[in-house]
Amino acid sequence: MMKISVPILSLALLIGGAGLSDAVAQVIRLGHIRNTDHPTHLAALEFAKLVEAESGGKFTVQVYPNSVLGGPKEMFVQMQTGDLQMVYGGINTFAWIDGGEPFEVTALPFLFRDYEHMKAALDADFFKPIIEKAEEETGIKIVAINGDTTPRGLTTTDRPVRKAEDFKGLKIRTASSPTVLKAMTTLGALPQQVPFSELYMALRTGVVDAQENGAMVVDSSSLYEVQKYYIKTDYIRDIETFYAGQDFWDELSPDDQKMIRSAADKAGEYETKLLHEQMSQVYDKLGKSMTVITDPDLNDIRDALAGAFDEFEGKLWPKGLVEEIKAVQ
């Protein structure tokens, strides 16, 4: 029987070891801002499962929830530097970084009729050049725009709001967004800036008598204890979006890019399903403590806002984009 010398055996083990090393899965780090009970996190875990299964173990996805890697802006920077491969977060937040400013239109008050309208607009051909330019200027790839989020509604202390004139004189705590402030002042409301940590007490003591947040926030922050009405205006919408660092994306093969896109779309559909189930339960719960108005006259409000955002046309987003969005069926 032929004897194998120790040096030859060692060389064989080294070669075999190199082969094993090559087989180690590539790690994709994905961050988001939601807690571990939120549909976004559950969808991110679904994405991880799909990628690992469909790649045959070539990739593994590590999910970092609850802003442990920072807020949206911090995570965008990490994708730009290559320290983070992917993020699952709102399309609204893309407007927060240089090069993403046109996406401020996605947070325009009362623009989108529903989630399907918003998704159809962002998937439309007229939006593709906007996406491509933003990707080029930011170094961040938009992989999949998919996953409904909690729309922002309105709560009031003692006034039902059903049409545009009901906003007049309303002391409302809002975000500091220039488009939100413009919408509220145009409607005759009196927007106020109050830190969220102080909002409950501000509503209780009458510093403000209204606020705009989604139903889940109203529930989790117990705002129903100091507010009488919840009005389902759904006036600002968002869509959870899978982003990737452009350098990371460019290193993937076309087949791997296709696989990751497919997994992202499936995970986004899963997120939407979970969110809608939770939203139904939240409205039922709020209805036990508040009067929930589900049918405000949104067309009347939109008519009152006609022309209010013209000053942002051609500055924050391309001229004519809002009309193209409105026309989407």
SULGILIN-V610950 format. One record per helix or strand. SS is the DSSP state (H for helix, E for strand). FROM is the first residue (numbers start at 1). TO is the last residue. If there is no record, write none. Layout:
BEGIN
SS_FROM_TO, SS_FROM_TO
END
This chain:
BEGIN
H_6_22, E_26_31, H_39_54, E_59_64, H_72_81, E_86_90, H_92_96, H_101_107, H_115_123, H_125_138, E_140_148, E_152_156, H_164_167, E_171_173, H_178_186, E_190_192, H_196_205, E_210_211, E_214_214, H_215_220, H_223_225, E_229_236, E_239_245, H_246_251, H_254_286, E_291_293, H_298_304, H_310_312, E_313_313, E_317_317, H_321_327
END
